[in-house]
Amino acid sequence: MSYNDLLHNLGFERDPFAKTNADEEELLENYFIEPPFFKAVYGDISDPKSAVVYAPRGGGKTALKRRIELSAKTDPFLSVTYNSFSTSGLRLKDITLEYHLRNIARILLVAVLSEATTAGVDQLSKDERHFLYVLSQEHLSQLSRSELKEALSAVTHISDKAKDVWNKLTGPISAGLTVALAHWGFKAPELSKFDLDKAKAGTLEEQIVFLATLVPKFGFSSAYVLVDKVDENPLTGGASSSLAFIRPLLSDLGILETKGMAFKLFLWDRIESDALEFSRPDRVKTYKLQWSAGQLKAMLSKRLSAHSGGKILNLASIVSLGRRTDIDDLVVSLSGSSPRNIIRVCKAIFDQQSEIDAKSSVVSERAVLAGIEEIAGAIASEAVPENVLRDLKKLKRADFTVTNVYADVFRISQGSGTQKVQSWQDSGAVIKIGNRQEKRGNRPSNVYAVTSPIVLKHIFSELNSLDF
């Protein structure tokens, strides 16, 4: 209870740092800061266009996706989220366009059938009802209960009536499918005739196009497929594997430009430069999600206010530092433009203060230094592979060239040094930031830097945060 006591003494009604995942944040609408291009990504639901947003890990991709989901509560578009990827027993080479399209067709079908629970299927032509029945048999008959639950979670909004119908499908889905079809508006004589016709489902592309044509018949202007968390499954630890995973979908203009629907892809910025080699930003617009320090401070202020009934507007009002340092600026700087890191740094500081003195009405400098030190180590261990982190701690530089790596520190060949830096890049631990002339007459050398300030703080762990 000491942590809750601290929150109360500081003036909070709820923990402002309890959640780091935007999908779980109940008050997101109260402190969401629109990036400059939000309206462009959201687009015109009556004339939907696909778009790609690149951002760092923890950079707000899911919050942006979540904000579009929330818009589906008031704006008439059908929203499904494709962010759960079943990869058990699969290798990266198995992730084909067919893999993605099958998953997308399934969740779109579940979304359309959920709407049919309320609206029925009488507004559909006989051929449309027939094909919808065929797709139900194709995608749902062999579905396990857990797979159905996953597909349902992908649909942004499902009515209580639809949930009741889906919940009746216990055990093998195929056993209850006929009953469910009746709830969706299909008549028994028609189903018997459909069974005799033995129609085929067609290609997955044709199935998705067909489902997109049904969406307006259920009162929606269009359908949005929100693609997120591509780099968070067992097959996609590095940038190259994340790119290989999403490439089949990202490179298929035919599906991305399906009439009546739009794909909004929220992707790791480490894959952006390589993706540009095969994607078509002239046809599918791309955006880079970058937060200014001012936007991040505003986001933090709104979060503090939302959880304190408007009483707390910044950290400076509840944190006591012995030297003249703006705690809000410090936290934002260490975050590396990551809203998630801001939350985690603040949480670590509050945790330390609850251990030091939960009865205090201010957060001490001791808690600030200890919290940052602890979370820097945790984030570094999570974000950077162990061997890469070990190398970077040995290198102990904020920025460097390949020469610094192979000649000055590791004493290895130039080729080995180049490979080492490439592996660091692929992990997302370092980034190329420019070039500089190392020797007169030689070509300029590429300059790299540690990507995350909080990781860099861990590398320089002998410095306290204020000195750092």
N, C-alpha and C positions, 0 to 999 in steps of 0.2 A: 504493500500500500504506500510505501514511501514515495514512489514515483507519482502516484495520484495526488498525494499530499503536496508535493512540490508544484504540480500543475495548478492546484487550487490556490496555493500561496502566491504564485506568480500572476494569477488572474485569469486562468484558462477554464473554460467550461468543458472542453474536450481536448484530447491529445492532438495537437496540430501535426505531429510527425509519426502518427501510428501507421500510416499506409504510404508505401512508395510506389505502388502499382495503380496507375490511373483507372484501371478497370474496377478497382475496389473502392474508389473514393466517392463517398456519398455527396460531398459538398463541392465537387469539382466545378460546377457551374458558378459557384460563388467566387472562385479565385482563378478561373481560366483566363489567361491573357492571350488574345488573338495575335498570332504572328501576322506580319504585313500581308501575306498572301493567302490567309485562311479562306477568304471569300472566293478566291480564284480556284483553290483546291476543291472547295465545296461545290462550286459550279452552279449551273442552271439545271435543276432537276427535270425540267421539261425538255431539255436538250443536253443530256448527260455526256460528259467527256471524261475519259480516263486521265489519271495524273499520277505522278510518282513524287514522293517526298523523301528526301534523304536527310538523315540526322544521326548524330552519334548515339551510342548506347546510353540510355538514360536521358536523352536529349529532348524528350517530349513527344515522340512519335505516337505512343499509345494515348497520350492525353488528347492529341489532335484527332486521332481516330475516334476516341470516346466522345469528343465534342460533336462529331458528325453523327454518331449514334444517337446522341441526345436530341439532335435536331429532328430525327425521324419520329419523335414523339409529337411534333407539331406540324412538320412539313410532310406532304403526301408522297413519300418515296419508300420503297421496300429496302430495308437495310439488312445485310447479312455480313458476318465477319468470318474471314478465313484466316485463322491464326493458330489452329490446332492441327498438327501434322503427324499422322500415324506413320512411324518409320521403323517399327519393330521388324527385325529380320531383313530390312532393306539396306542397300548400299547407295552411295551418292549417284552412281550410274543408273540406278533404278528410278530415280526421280525424273520422270519424263513429263511431257505435256499431257499425256493421257492421265498420269497420276494426279496432276493438278485439276484437270477438267472433270475427272470423275468425282473428286471431292467437292468441287464447286457445284456441279450439277446436283449432287445429293442435297447440299444445304439449301440451294435454291428451290428444289422440289419440296423439301420439308417446309420452307417458308410459304410457298404457294398453297400447299395442302392445309397449312395452319389457317390461312385466310379463308380457304374453302369451308372450314368448319363453321364460320359465321355467315359467309355470303352464299354458300352453296356453289353448285357448278352449272345451274340452269342457264346462266348467261353465256356459257361456252357452247360452241357448235358441237355437233355429234362427233366430228373428226377430232376436235380438240379434246373432248372428254375421253375419247378412245385412246389418244396418244398419252394423255395424262395418266390413264389407267396403266398403259404399257410401261411408262416410266416408273410408276409406283411398284409394279412387279419387278422391274429391272433393278431398282436401287434399294428397295426396302425389304424384299422377301428374304434375302440372306443376311440382313443386318442384325448384328447382335444388340442386346439391350444397351450395352455401354456405348456402342457406336451411334445408336439412335440418340442417346443422351447427349453425346458430343455434338451431333448435328443440330439438335434442338438449342443447345447453348450458343450456336452460331447465329441464330435468328435474333435480331435485336429486340423485337417486341412480339410476344405471343399472347393471345387472349386467354383468359382463364378457361373458357370453354374448350379452346384448342388443347390446352395443357391437360384437361380432363380426358380428352380423347386419346392423346398420346400416352397418358399414364395407364390406360386400359390395355395397352400392348405389352403385357407381361409375358415372360417366357419367350419362345421363338416368335419373332415379329411376324413371320409368315402366317402363323396360326390365327392371329387376330386381325390380319390385314383386311379381310373381307368385311368384318364388323366396322373397322375404321373407315373403309371406303363408303359405307352407308352413312356414317356421320358426316363425311365430306360432301354428301349430296348425290352419290351414285345410286341408281336404282337396281334392284336385284336382276330383273329381266335384261337390262342393258349390260350388266356385268357378265351374265351368262353368254350373251352374244359376243361380247369382247373376247371372252375366253376362247370361243370357237374360231375367231378370225385369225388368231396367231400372228398379229402384226409385230414388226420388228421395231426396236427403239431407235435405230439409226446411229449415226456417229455422235460422239459426245459434243462436238461443236454444234451439230443440228439440235441436240437436246437442249443445250443452253440457249440457243437462239429461240427455240420454241417457248421455253419457260419465260424468256424476256418478253415475248409477244403476249403472254397471258397476264403479266403484271398489271397493265392498265385496266384489264377487265375486272380486277378486284379493287379498283379505286385509286391506284397509284400512278404517278406520272412516269416513274422509272424505277429501276433497281440499282442499288449500289452494292458492290462487293468490296469490302474493306480488308486488305491483306496486310497482316502485321506479324511481328515476332518471328520473322523468317530466320533470324540468326540465333534463335533460342531453342533449337531442337538438337538432339544428339548428333546429327550429321553436319551441323553448321557451326563449328567452333571458331573457324577463321574466316577471313574475308573471302578467300578464294572458294572455299566450300559453300559459303552463303550465296555467292554469286552463281555457282554451278547449280545450286538448289533451285533458285528462282528464275534462272535464265530461260528455261523453256516457256514459262508464262510471260516473262517480261519482253521476250523477243517476238511474240506472236501477235502481230498487229491485227490479224483477222479477229481474234477473240477480244482483244482490248478495244476494238472499235465496233463491237456488237451494237446494233441499233437498239435504243431503249434501255441501255444499261451502261454503267461506268465502273471501272476498277480503280480504286484508290489504293496505291501500294505505298506502305510506309517502311522504308528500307534503311539499312545501316549505311552511313555515309562512306565507310571504308570501301564499298564496292562501286561507288559512283563513277570514278574515272574509267574503270574497266568496263562497266556497263554501257558507257557512252559509245564504246566501240561497236556495239551491235544494236543497241536500242535506238529509237527514233524520236528524239526530243522535239523534232519539228512536227510530229504527229501526236505524240503523247507528251504533254508538258511535264517538265521536271522542276522541282523547287528544292532549295536547300534551307532546312530549318535551323536558323541561327538566332540565338537570343542575345540581345544586348544586356549589359550589366544593369541598365535602367529597367528593362523589362523584367529581369530576374528579381530585382529588388522589389518591384511593384507586385510581382507574383507572391513573393515571400510575405510582403506586407498584407496582402489580401488574405492569404492563408492564416496568418496570425490573427487578423481581425475576425475572420469567419469562425474561428474556434474560441474566441474570447468575448463574443458578443460585442465586438467593435471597440473593446477597451485597449487592446495592444496592437500597435501599428508597425512596430519594428523591434528588432532584437536589442538595439541600443537602450531602449527604455527599461529592459529587465536584466541587462548584463553589465557587470562592473569590471572594466579592464583598468589595470594600474597605469597603463601608458596610453597616449593619445592615438588610439586605433579605432576605426569604425568597424564594429563587429559585423555589421550587415555587409559592408564591403569585403571584409576578410572571408566570410563564408561564401559569398558569391564568387570571389576570385578563386578560392580553392576548389569550387565546384566544377570548374572547367566548362561553364555554360550548360551544366547538366542540372535540370530541376530535381532529378532523383538524388543526386549527390548533395544538393542543398538540404533536402529532407534528412538524409542519412547523417550528415555532419551535425545538424541541429539536434537530432535524436541522440547521438552519441554524447554531445555536450550536456544535454539534459539528464541523460543516464548517469553521467559522472557527478553532476550536482546532487542528484537524489541520493547517491552514495555518500557524498561529502557532508551534506546538510540539507535534508528534505524540508526542514522548517523555514529555510531562508526564503525571503521574498525577492531575492536577486540571484543571478547566476554568476559565480565567481570566475576570476581569471584562471585559477587552478583547474576548474572544471572545463573551461574552454581549451586549455593546452592539453589536458589529459584526454579529453574527448576527441579532439582532432588527431592526436597521436594514435589513438586506438583505431579510429575509423579509417585512417590513412592506410594502416597495415591491413585491415580487413578488405578494403576496396582493392588495394594492390594485389592481394592474394587471389581475389575473385576475378579481377579483370585481366590479369596478366599471367600467362603460363609460368609455372614455377621456374623452368630453365631460363626463360626470357627475363624474369624478374631478377634472378640470380646474376645474369649477365649485366643487366642495367645497374645493379647495385655495385658491381665491380667496375663498370665504366665510370659511374658517378659523374655524369655530365648532364646538363639540361639540354644542350644541343651538341651536335657532333657531325663529323664526316666519316666516311668509310676508313679513311687514313687513320683517324683517331682510334678506330676500333681495331684494325688489324696490326698497325705499326706501334701505336703508343701504349695500348693496354693488353691485348690478348696475344700479341706476338705470333700471328698466324699469317698465312698467305693472303694476298689481296682478294683472290677468288673466294676463299673461305670467309673473309670479312664481309664481302658483298652478300654472300648467301646468308650470313648471320643477320645482317641488317634487313634483308628481304623477309626473313622469317619473323623478325620483330614487327615489321610493317604489316605482314599478313595477320598477325595476332591483334593488331590495332593498338599495340603499345607505343609505337612511334609513328611519326608522320613526316613526310618531306615538306620542308618549309621554304626552300629556296636554294641558292648556291652561293659559293664564295671562292675567290682566287686564293689557293693555298701556296702556290709557287709561281713566280713570275714566268710567263711563257707557257705554262700548262693550262689545259682547259679547266674552267671552274668546276669545283667539286660540289656534288649535292650535299645540302645540309639537312639533317634530320633533327627532330626534337621529340622528347617524351610528350605524348599526347595529353595526358591528364595531369593537371597541377597537383591533385591529391595523391596520385601515384608518385610524382616527383618529390612530394613532401616525405613520403615513406623512404624514398631512396636517400634523402638527406635527413635521416631520422635523428642525427645528433643536434640538429637545430630545432629550437622550439618554434612554434607556428608563427609567432610575431616576428622573430628574427628572420625566419624563412621568407 
